[in-house]
């Protein structure tokens, strides 16, 4: 997470959100929050896989992930 943060910072970007699959370990959203991002959960299907539609539904210009 710190690497992602440093990458965007080096390019003058300041995204405020990061997409986190609902199947991710609980430390992933916590790590995102510690880096100053607001974690946005993304729903997976019944097989635990993200669909393009579920990602597109929550995606905007302030996310990274």
C-alpha positions, 0 to 999 in steps of 0.5 A: 500500500505504501508503494502505491501511495509513493507511486501516486505521490511521485506523480503529483496525484492524490487519490482519496479512495482505493477499491478493495474486493470484499474477499480481501483480508481485513488488513487490506482496508486497514492498511489503505486507511492508514495511508490516508485512503478511503477503502471502497468495497467491491462485491464479488460473485458467488465464486468469489470473483470480481466482475467488470460490472461490479468494479465499474459500478464503484469506479470513478476518477478518485480511485486507484486499485 
